[in-house]
Amino acid sequence: MADQSVDEALQKADRWSKVIALGVAIAGYVVASQVTANPQFNATIAAFGGIGVRIYVPYHVSVFGSISEKVPSQAHSETGNYHHGAVGAGLIVGSTSALVVMAVLTEYYAALVAGVVIATGTFLALRAYLPGK
């Protein structure tokens, strides 16, 4: 019975993460459009921010939510074998930092590289810090 409640809670979080991620992507694009005039860059960081939210929300619910069995989402057989919390948070932090760098330097490639480097550093740090398998 406990497995069924965990599965239902994760499915509900998965459904809601789609809506939240769409909202984050739209808001990210609108905010980025106010900061920079590069629509390709704005769409890229908005997409990665939305994808990060889409990956992180079910992980967060599975570990920190009201589910009695606190099992990370990546421990389930139907999900990918990577640290969902670290990847999701890394994408969110990386896309946000890329926008900040773009606002300061206005250099497209420098901002993307900075975002990737910061996302990778965030992933590596959170992979060790956040609860995993």
Secondary structure in CASP SS format (residue, H / E / C, confidence):
PFRMAT SS
TARGET T0000
AUTHOR 0000-0000-0000
METHOD secondary structure of the structure
MODEL  1
M C 1.00
A H 1.00
D H 1.00
Q H 1.00
S H 1.00
V H 1.00
D H 1.00
E H 1.00
A H 1.00
L H 1.00
Q H 1.00
K H 1.00
A H 1.00
D H 1.00
R H 1.00
W H 1.00
S H 1.00
K H 1.00
V H 1.00
I H 1.00
A H 1.00
L H 1.00
G H 1.00
V H 1.00
A H 1.00
I H 1.00
A H 1.00
G H 1.00
Y H 1.00
V H 1.00
V H 1.00
A H 1.00
S H 1.00
Q H 1.00
V H 1.00
T C 1.00
A C 1.00
N C 1.00
P H 1.00
Q H 1.00
F H 1.00
N H 1.00
A H 1.00
T H 1.00
I H 1.00
A H 1.00
A H 1.00
F H 1.00
G H 1.00
G H 1.00
I H 1.00
G H 1.00
V H 1.00
R H 1.00
I H 1.00
Y H 1.00
V H 1.00
P H 1.00
Y H 1.00
H H 1.00
V H 1.00
S H 1.00
V H 1.00
F H 1.00
G C 1.00
S C 1.00
I C 1.00
S C 1.00
E C 1.00
K C 1.00
V C 1.00
P C 1.00
S H 1.00
Q H 1.00
A H 1.00
H C 1.00
S C 1.00
E C 1.00
T C 1.00
G C 1.00
N C 1.00
Y C 1.00
H C 1.00
H H 1.00
G H 1.00
A H 1.00
V H 1.00
G H 1.00
A H 1.00
G H 1.00
L H 1.00
I H 1.00
V H 1.00
G H 1.00
S H 1.00
T H 1.00
S H 1.00
A H 1.00
L H 1.00
V H 1.00
V H 1.00
M H 1.00
A H 1.00
V H 1.00
L H 1.00
T C 1.00
E C 1.00
Y H 1.00
Y H 1.00
A H 1.00
A H 1.00
L H 1.00
V H 1.00
A H 1.00
G H 1.00
V H 1.00
V H 1.00
I H 1.00
A H 1.00
T H 1.00
G H 1.00
T H 1.00
F H 1.00
L H 1.00
A H 1.00
L H 1.00
R H 1.00
A H 1.00
Y H 1.00
L C 1.00
P C 1.00
G C 1.00
K C 1.00
END
